[in-house]
């Protein structure tokens, strides 16, 4: 399950980088304190996107883990 969180971390960073490169004007208007130069803007996008990605990945892993735990341990009955 940790792989899911890491995968979403990477995907979030890549999506943010693509957004910042493909539409820099939109990216600067949408997010706060975005650098003007391309290199710093890409680094900024990676950090912001990867933080969002790992946050959503962590939430997804918590939900999936809770469901799996309940399904595994909910079937056992006390004697």
Phi, psi and omega in degrees: 000332178297332178296326178296317179294318179293321179297316178291330175299311180294315181297321178298317178295317180294318179298317179295320178297314179300318179298317182290328180281319183284329181218073183296327179296314178298317182297318180292326179285330185277322185249156186272141173059038178284130179296153181283322182285151185295314182301306177297327179294321178295319177296318178300316180296318180300314182296311181296316181292321181289327176295315178297318180299316181288331176295310179294324177296318178296320178295315179298317180294322178296317180294312180297317179297320179296316179296314180297319179297315180296317180294324181286314186266347179284341182279342181279130180247145178287144181266000000 
